[in-house]
Amino acid sequence: MNDILQWLLVYAVVLWCLLRLMQKYASRAMWQWQAKVSYFFETRQASWSRRLGRSLRPAVAIPQGCQSHCSSCRNCA
């Protein structure tokens, strides 16, 4: 295997592991970073950039318990 290709593969795996670790233990910072990157791409003129920005948009937090108004326990109504 080519040395450069091997190093790129190692860097990609390490970066992926680092991102997963950050999502698990620093989820708020990761959410903010993801929102900034998404906004950066969404404000560009190119259509591919806007599509990438929309796909990177972080999910909105869903409240748990009685604030969610899920009506599964029938206590909210």
MMTF fields as JSON, N, C-alpha, C and O atoms, coordinates in Angstrom:
{
  "mmtfVersion": "1.0.0",
  "mmtfProducer": "UNKNOWN",
  "numBonds": 307,
  "numAtoms": 308,
  "numGroups": 77,
  "numChains": 1,
  "numModels": 1,
  "chainsPerModel": [1],
  "groupsPerChain": [77],
  "chainIdList": ["A"],
  "bondAtomList": [4, 2, 8, 6, 12, 10, 16, 14, 20, 18, 24, 22, 28, 26, 32, 30, 36, 34, 40, 38, 44, 42, 48, 46, 52, 50, 56, 54, 60, 58, 64, 62, 68, 66, 72, 70, 76, 74, 80, 78, 84, 82, 88, 86, 92, 90, 96, 94, 100, 98, 104, 102, 108, 106, 112, 110, 116, 114, 120, 118, 124, 122, 128, 126, 132, 130, 136, 134, 140, 138, 144, 142, 148, 146, 152, 150, 156, 154, 160, 158, 164, 162, 168, 166, 172, 170, 176, 174, 180, 178, 184, 182, 188, 186, 192, 190, 196, 194, 200, 198, 204, 202, 208, 206, 212, 210, 216, 214, 220, 218, 224, 222, 228, 226, 232, 230, 236, 234, 240, 238, 244, 242, 248, 246, 252, 250, 256, 254, 260, 258, 264, 262, 268, 266, 272, 270, 276, 274, 280, 278, 284, 282, 288, 286, 292, 290, 296, 294, 300, 298, 304, 302],
  "bondOrderList": [1, 1, 1, 1, 1, 1, 1, 1, 1, 1, 1, 1, 1, 1, 1, 1, 1, 1, 1, 1, 1, 1, 1, 1, 1, 1, 1, 1, 1, 1, 1, 1, 1, 1, 1, 1, 1, 1, 1, 1, 1, 1, 1, 1, 1, 1, 1, 1, 1, 1, 1, 1, 1, 1, 1, 1, 1, 1, 1, 1, 1, 1, 1, 1, 1, 1, 1, 1, 1, 1, 1, 1, 1, 1, 1, 1],
  "groupList": [{"groupName": "MET", "atomNameList": ["N", "CA", "C", "O"], "elementList": ["N", "C", "C", "O"], "formalChargeList": [0, 0, 0, 0], "bondAtomList": [1, 0, 2, 1, 3, 2], "bondOrderList": [1, 1, 2], "singleLetterCode": "M", "chemCompType": "L-PEPTIDE LINKING"}, {"groupName": "ASN", "atomNameList": ["N", "CA", "C", "O"], "elementList": ["N", "C", "C", "O"], "formalChargeList": [0, 0, 0, 0], "bondAtomList": [1, 0, 2, 1, 3, 2], "bondOrderList": [1, 1, 2], "singleLetterCode": "N", "chemCompType": "L-PEPTIDE LINKING"}, {"groupName": "ASP", "atomNameList": ["N", "CA", "C", "O"], "elementList": ["N", "C", "C", "O"], "formalChargeList": [0, 0, 0, 0], "bondAtomList": [1, 0, 2, 1, 3, 2], "bondOrderList": [1, 1, 2], "singleLetterCode": "D", "chemCompType": "L-PEPTIDE LINKING"}, {"groupName": "ILE", "atomNameList": ["N", "CA", "C", "O"], "elementList": ["N", "C", "C", "O"], "formalChargeList": [0, 0, 0, 0], "bondAtomList": [1, 0, 2, 1, 3, 2], "bondOrderList": [1, 1, 2], "singleLetterCode": "I", "chemCompType": "L-PEPTIDE LINKING"}, {"groupName": "LEU", "atomNameList": ["N", "CA", "C", "O"], "elementList": ["N", "C", "C", "O"], "formalChargeList": [0, 0, 0, 0], "bondAtomList": [1, 0, 2, 1, 3, 2], "bondOrderList": [1, 1, 2], "singleLetterCode": "L", "chemCompType": "L-PEPTIDE LINKING"}, {"groupName": "GLN", "atomNameList": ["N", "CA", "C", "O"], "elementList": ["N", "C", "C", "O"], "formalChargeList": [0, 0, 0, 0], "bondAtomList": [1, 0, 2, 1, 3, 2], "bondOrderList": [1, 1, 2], "singleLetterCode": "Q", "chemCompType": "L-PEPTIDE LINKING"}, {"groupName": "TRP", "atomNameList": ["N", "CA", "C", "O"], "elementList": ["N", "C", "C", "O"], "formalChargeList": [0, 0, 0, 0], "bondAtomList": [1, 0, 2, 1, 3, 2], "bondOrderList": [1, 1, 2], "singleLetterCode": "W", "chemCompType": "L-PEPTIDE LINKING"}, {"groupName": "VAL", "atomNameList": ["N", "CA", "C", "O"], "elementList": ["N", "C", "C", "O"], "formalChargeList": [0, 0, 0, 0], "bondAtomList": [1, 0, 2, 1, 3, 2], "bondOrderList": [1, 1, 2], "singleLetterCode": "V", "chemCompType": "L-PEPTIDE LINKING"}, {"groupName": "TYR", "atomNameList": ["N", "CA", "C", "O"], "elementList": ["N", "C", "C", "O"], "formalChargeList": [0, 0, 0, 0], "bondAtomList": [1, 0, 2, 1, 3, 2], "bondOrderList": [1, 1, 2], "singleLetterCode": "Y", "chemCompType": "L-PEPTIDE LINKING"}, {"groupName": "ALA", "atomNameList": ["N", "CA", "C", "O"], "elementList": ["N", "C", "C", "O"], "formalChargeList": [0, 0, 0, 0], "bondAtomList": [1, 0, 2, 1, 3, 2], "bondOrderList": [1, 1, 2], "singleLetterCode": "A", "chemCompType": "L-PEPTIDE LINKING"}, {"groupName": "CYS", "atomNameList": ["N", "CA", "C", "O"], "elementList": ["N", "C", "C", "O"], "formalChargeList": [0, 0, 0, 0], "bondAtomList": [1, 0, 2, 1, 3, 2], "bondOrderList": [1, 1, 2], "singleLetterCode": "C", "chemCompType": "L-PEPTIDE LINKING"}, {"groupName": "ARG", "atomNameList": ["N", "CA", "C", "O"], "elementList": ["N", "C", "C", "O"], "formalChargeList": [0, 0, 0, 0], "bondAtomList": [1, 0, 2, 1, 3, 2], "bondOrderList": [1, 1, 2], "singleLetterCode": "R", "chemCompType": "L-PEPTIDE LINKING"}, {"groupName": "LYS", "atomNameList": ["N", "CA", "C", "O"], "elementList": ["N", "C", "C", "O"], "formalChargeList": [0, 0, 0, 0], "bondAtomList": [1, 0, 2, 1, 3, 2], "bondOrderList": [1, 1, 2], "singleLetterCode": "K", "chemCompType": "L-PEPTIDE LINKING"}, {"groupName": "SER", "atomNameList": ["N", "CA", "C", "O"], "elementList": ["N", "C", "C", "O"], "formalChargeList": [0, 0, 0, 0], "bondAtomList": [1, 0, 2, 1, 3, 2], "bondOrderList": [1, 1, 2], "singleLetterCode": "S", "chemCompType": "L-PEPTIDE LINKING"}, {"groupName": "PHE", "atomNameList": ["N", "CA", "C", "O"], "elementList": ["N", "C", "C", "O"], "formalChargeList": [0, 0, 0, 0], "bondAtomList": [1, 0, 2, 1, 3, 2], "bondOrderList": [1, 1, 2], "singleLetterCode": "F", "chemCompType": "L-PEPTIDE LINKING"}, {"groupName": "GLU", "atomNameList": ["N", "CA", "C", "O"], "elementList": ["N", "C", "C", "O"], "formalChargeList": [0, 0, 0, 0], "bondAtomList": [1, 0, 2, 1, 3, 2], "bondOrderList": [1, 1, 2], "singleLetterCode": "E", "chemCompType": "L-PEPTIDE LINKING"}, {"groupName": "THR", "atomNameList": ["N", "CA", "C", "O"], "elementList": ["N", "C", "C", "O"], "formalChargeList": [0, 0, 0, 0], "bondAtomList": [1, 0, 2, 1, 3, 2], "bondOrderList": [1, 1, 2], "singleLetterCode": "T", "chemCompType": "L-PEPTIDE LINKING"}, {"groupName": "GLY", "atomNameList": ["N", "CA", "C", "O"], "elementList": ["N", "C", "C", "O"], "formalChargeList": [0, 0, 0, 0], "bondAtomList": [1, 0, 2, 1, 3, 2], "bondOrderList": [1, 1, 2], "singleLetterCode": "G", "chemCompType": "PEPTIDE LINKING"}, {"groupName": "PRO", "atomNameList": ["N", "CA", "C", "O"], "elementList": ["N", "C", "C", "O"], "formalChargeList": [0, 0, 0, 0], "bondAtomList": [1, 0, 2, 1, 3, 2], "bondOrderList": [1, 1, 2], "singleLetterCode": "P", "chemCompType": "L-PEPTIDE LINKING"}, {"groupName": "HIS", "atomNameList": ["N", "CA", "C", "O"], "elementList": ["N", "C", "C", "O"], "formalChargeList": [0, 0, 0, 0], "bondAtomList": [1, 0, 2, 1, 3, 2], "bondOrderList": [1, 1, 2], "singleLetterCode": "H", "chemCompType": "L-PEPTIDE LINKING"}],
  "groupTypeList": [0, 1, 2, 3, 4, 5, 6, 4, 4, 7, 8, 9, 7, 7, 4, 6, 10, 4, 4, 11, 4, 0, 5, 12, 8, 9, 13, 11, 9, 0, 6, 5, 6, 5, 9, 12, 7, 13, 8, 14, 14, 15, 16, 11, 5, 9, 13, 6, 13, 11, 11, 4, 17, 11, 13, 4, 11, 18, 9, 7, 9, 3, 18, 5, 17, 10, 5, 13, 19, 10, 13, 13, 10, 11, 1, 10, 9],
  "groupIdList": [1, 2, 3, 4, 5, 6, 7, 8, 9, 10, 11, 12, 13, 14, 15, 16, 17, 18, 19, 20, 21, 22, 23, 24, 25, 26, 27, 28, 29, 30, 31, 32, 33, 34, 35, 36, 37, 38, 39, 40, 41, 42, 43, 44, 45, 46, 47, 48, 49, 50, 51, 52, 53, 54, 55, 56, 57, 58, 59, 60, 61, 62, 63, 64, 65, 66, 67, 68, 69, 70, 71, 72, 73, 74, 75, 76, 77],
  "secStructList": [7, 7, 2, 2, 2, 2, 2, 2, 2, 2, 2, 2, 2, 2, 2, 2, 2, 2, 2, 2, 2, 2, 2, 2, 2, 7, 2, 2, 2, 2, 2, 2, 2, 2, 2, 2, 2, 2, 2, 2, 2, 2, 6, 1, 1, 1, 2, 2, 2, 2, 2, 2, 2, 2, 2, 2, 7, 7, 7, 7, 7, 7, 7, 7, 4, 4, 4, 4, 7, 7, 7, 1, 1, 1, 7, 7, 7],
  "xCoordList": [0.846, 0.0, 0.892, 1.918, 0.499, 1.25, 1.295, 0.294, 2.453, 2.609, 1.653, 1.078, 1.477, 0.591, -0.845, -1.561, -1.267, -2.625, -2.835, -3.896, -1.842, -1.936, -2.052, -2.867, -1.262, -1.339, -2.689, -3.254, -3.212, -4.523, -5.619, -6.533, -5.527, -6.495, -6.413, -7.443, -5.218, -5.039, -5.593, -6.29, -5.297, -5.811, -7.335, -7.97, -7.922, -9.38, -10.012, -11.02, -9.437, -9.967, -9.817, -10.737, -8.681, -8.463, -9.423, -9.977, -9.628, -10.557, -11.978, -12.696, -12.398, -13.738, -13.915, -14.951, -12.91, -12.99, -13.051, -13.786, -12.29, -12.297, -13.661, -14.153, -14.27, -15.598, -16.644, -17.495, -16.587, -17.521, -17.332, -18.309, -16.086, -15.788, -16.327, -16.887, -16.159, -16.661, -18.186, -18.765, -18.846, -20.305, -20.804, -21.851, -20.059, -20.504, -20.242, -21.113, -19.047, -18.672, -18.742, -18.712, -18.833, -18.963, -20.055, -19.822, -21.236, -22.31, -22.751, -23.103, -22.743, -23.167, -22.178, -22.582, -20.901, -19.886, -19.95, -19.785, -20.185, -20.303, -21.534, -21.486, -22.654, -23.874, -23.646, -24.082, -22.963, -22.686, -21.752, -21.959, -20.735, -19.799, -20.523, -20.301, -21.381, -22.118, -23.07, -23.246, -23.68, -24.576, -23.801, -24.29, -22.608, -21.785, -21.343, -21.391, -20.917, -20.484, -21.666, -21.53, -22.819, -24.016, -24.39, -24.697, -24.371, -24.719, -23.727, -24.117, -22.453, -21.425, -21.741, -21.68, -22.073, -22.356, -23.713, -23.862, -24.706, -26.03, -26.063, -26.925, -25.15, -25.164, -24.386, -24.33, -23.802, -23.054, -24.008, -25.156, -23.519, -24.345, -24.529, -25.58, -23.529, -23.572, -24.647, -24.81, -25.363, -26.449, -25.912, -26.544, -24.76, -24.185, -23.813, -23.911, -23.385, -23.012, -24.235, -24.183, -25.331, -26.561, -27.107, -27.597, -27.026, -27.479, -26.619, -27.136, -25.308, -24.414, -24.73, -24.733, -24.996, -25.349, -26.629, -26.714, -27.634, -28.892, -28.696, -29.328, -27.826, -27.606, -26.793, -26.893, -25.989, -25.194, -25.948, -25.456, -27.126, -27.885, -28.16, -28.67, -27.825, -28.033, -29.514, -30.309, -29.862, -31.245, -31.584, -30.727, -32.829, -33.292, -33.562, -34.11, -33.178, -33.37, -34.854, -35.625, -35.248, -36.634, -36.749, -36.035, -37.637, -37.752, -38.288, -39.051, -37.88, -38.304, -39.288, -39.347, -40.04, -40.96, -42.228, -42.673, -42.806, -44.096, -43.988, -45.018, -42.8, -42.674, -42.821, -43.037, -42.708, -42.743, -44.162, -44.34, -45.185, -46.587, -46.81, -47.455, -46.266, -46.359, -47.693, -48.087, -48.386, -49.688, -49.632, -50.667, -48.475, -48.408, -48.822, -49.346, -48.589, -48.966, -50.318, -50.86, -50.863, -52.166, -52.215, -53.294, -51.05, -51.008, -50.932, -51.231, -50.545, -50.387, -51.717, -51.859, -52.674, -53.95, -54.781, -55.897],
  "yCoordList": [-1.175, 0.0, 1.239, 1.278, 2.224, 3.461, 4.137, 4.154, 4.689, 5.309, 6.478, 6.62, 7.309, 8.468, 8.015, 8.561, 7.028, 6.509, 5.889, 6.046, 5.206, 4.583, 5.656, 5.514, 6.719, 7.802, 8.512, 8.868, 8.722, 9.351, 8.497, 9.022, 7.205, 6.303, 6.354, 6.381, 6.368, 6.45, 7.768, 7.781, 8.876, 10.178, 10.213, 10.782, 9.622, 9.602, 8.813, 9.24, 7.687, 6.874, 7.604, 7.591, 8.232, 8.969, 10.158, 10.419, 10.876, 12.001, 11.542, 12.184, 10.441, 9.903, 9.515, 9.809, 8.858, 8.47, 9.702, 9.711, 10.73, 11.959, 12.643, 13.139, 12.673, 13.27, 12.493, 13.096, 11.183, 10.359, 10.572, 10.626, 10.693, 10.946, 12.306, 12.44, 13.307, 14.642, 14.648, 15.331, 13.903, 13.83, 13.215, 13.603, 12.269, 11.581, 12.394, 12.477, 13.002, 13.642, 15.166, 15.786, 15.773, 17.231, 17.538, 18.213, 17.033, 17.115, 18.554, 18.887, 19.411, 20.798, 21.53, 22.245, 21.359, 21.999, 21.469, 22.235, 20.181, 19.595, 20.127, 20.403, 20.274, 20.804, 22.233, 22.596, 23.044, 24.431, 24.479, 25.281, 23.637, 23.599, 23.171, 23.742, 22.176, 21.68, 22.757, 22.887, 23.523, 24.601, 25.697, 26.238, 26.033, 27.06, 26.615, 27.397, 25.372, 24.853, 24.796, 25.123, 24.381, 24.322, 25.714, 25.884, 26.702, 28.069, 28.606, 29.299, 28.288, 28.733, 28.237, 29.008, 26.965, 26.408, 26.856, 27.027, 27.048, 27.446, 28.866, 29.184, 29.723, 31.116, 31.332, 32.462, 30.33, 30.456, 30.402, 29.977, 30.839, 30.918, 29.579, 29.33, 28.731, 27.472, 26.541, 26.418, 25.901, 25.022, 23.804, 23.337, 23.285, 22.134, 22.528, 21.713, 23.781, 24.249, 24.361, 23.993, 24.868, 24.974, 23.601, 23.398, 22.658, 21.289, 20.669, 20.006, 20.885, 20.363, 20.996, 20.306, 22.299, 22.98, 22.452, 22.276, 22.197, 21.641, 20.234, 19.852, 19.465, 18.097, 18.078, 17.137, 19.116, 19.197, 19.841, 19.845, 20.384, 21.084, 20.139, 19.038, 20.562, 19.677, 19.557, 20.45, 18.465, 18.225, 19.102, 19.386, 19.521, 20.32, 19.374, 18.287, 19.791, 18.958, 18.769, 19.727, 17.546, 17.213, 17.082, 16.282, 17.856, 17.769, 16.408, 15.763, 15.999, 14.719, 14.978, 16.084, 13.981, 14.097, 14.828, 14.751, 15.533, 16.201, 17.429, 17.911, 17.955, 19.09, 18.67, 19.52, 17.392, 16.942, 16.85, 16.827, 16.796, 16.696, 15.526, 15.666, 14.383, 13.204, 12.484, 11.716, 12.717, 12.116, 10.593, 9.939, 10.022, 8.579, 8.174, 7.079, 9.052, 8.729, 9.336, 9.026, 10.184, 10.846, 11.752, 12.036, 12.205, 13.162, 14.598, 15.516, 14.819, 16.166, 16.796, 18.017, 15.998, 16.527, 16.974, 17.452],
  "zCoordList": [0.0, 0.0, 0.0, 0.679, -0.751, -0.837, 0.542, 1.259, 0.906, 2.221, 2.427, 3.506, 1.417, 1.548, 1.742, 2.581, 0.978, 1.11, 2.494, 3.099, 2.974, 4.297, 5.381, 6.293, 5.302, 6.282, 6.209, 7.243, 5.001, 4.864, 5.493, 6.128, 5.319, 5.925, 7.45, 8.124, 7.99, 9.446, 9.968, 10.983, 9.294, 9.717, 9.662, 10.55, 8.648, 8.527, 9.676, 10.239, 10.018, 11.117, 12.448, 13.267, 12.67, 13.917, 14.004, 15.072, 12.908, 12.898, 13.169, 13.935, 12.554, 12.784, 14.255, 14.852, 14.841, 16.256, 17.16, 18.147, 16.83, 17.614, 17.549, 18.563, 16.373, 16.247, 17.044, 17.697, 16.996, 17.766, 19.265, 20.012, 19.706, 21.109, 21.538, 22.626, 20.69, 20.997, 21.051, 21.896, 20.171, 20.199, 21.496, 22.014, 22.009, 23.211, 24.47, 25.336, 24.593, 25.846, 25.833, 26.896, 24.676, 24.579, 23.563, 22.56, 23.841, 22.859, 22.601, 21.469, 23.614, 23.387, 22.491, 21.574, 22.748, 21.905, 20.478, 19.529, 20.313, 18.981, 18.264, 17.066, 19.004, 18.406, 17.919, 16.827, 18.73, 18.335, 17.132, 16.222, 17.115, 15.992, 14.723, 13.655, 14.837, 13.678, 13.154, 11.943, 14.048, 13.627, 12.902, 11.91, 13.375, 12.719, 11.329, 10.38, 11.21, 9.909, 8.945, 7.766, 9.45, 8.626, 8.134, 6.955, 9.005, 8.62, 7.59, 6.649, 7.768, 6.826, 5.412, 4.454, 5.284, 3.965, 3.42, 2.21, 4.299, 3.833, 3.287, 2.467, 3.719, 3.27, 1.976, 1.492, 1.415, 0.163, -1.031, -0.901, -2.196, -3.397, -4.11, -4.702, -4.058, -4.805, -4.241, -3.027, -5.137, -4.69, -3.942, -2.995, -4.354, -3.651, -2.224, -1.306, -2.038, -0.707, 0.197, 1.371, -0.35, 0.442, 0.801, 1.912, -0.13, 0.164, 1.26, 2.16, 1.183, 2.217, 3.565, 4.585, 3.583, 4.822, 5.434, 6.65, 4.593, 5.11, 5.655, 6.639, 5.02, 5.509, 6.798, 7.585, 7.012, 8.243, 9.394, 10.522, 9.137, 10.177, 11.337, 11.131, 12.566, 13.721, 14.066, 13.771, 14.681, 15.09, 16.292, 17.13, 16.363, 17.491, 18.654, 18.467, 19.847, 21.026, 21.306, 21.262, 21.591, 21.899, 23.411, 24.016, 24.033, 25.494, 25.928, 25.208, 27.092, 27.651, 28.785, 29.322, 29.138, 30.259, 29.877, 28.732, 30.821, 30.596, 29.698, 29.225, 29.442, 28.53, 27.073, 26.21, 26.784, 25.396, 24.849, 23.631, 25.715, 25.315, 24.357, 23.318, 24.728, 23.869, 24.03, 23.152, 25.124, 25.472, 25.583, 25.455, 25.813, 25.997, 27.407, 27.61, 28.383, 29.755, 30.126, 31.186, 29.28, 29.448, 30.679, 31.198, 31.146, 32.258, 31.769, 32.532, 30.53, 29.993, 29.618, 29.675, 29.243, 28.75, 29.879, 29.673]
}
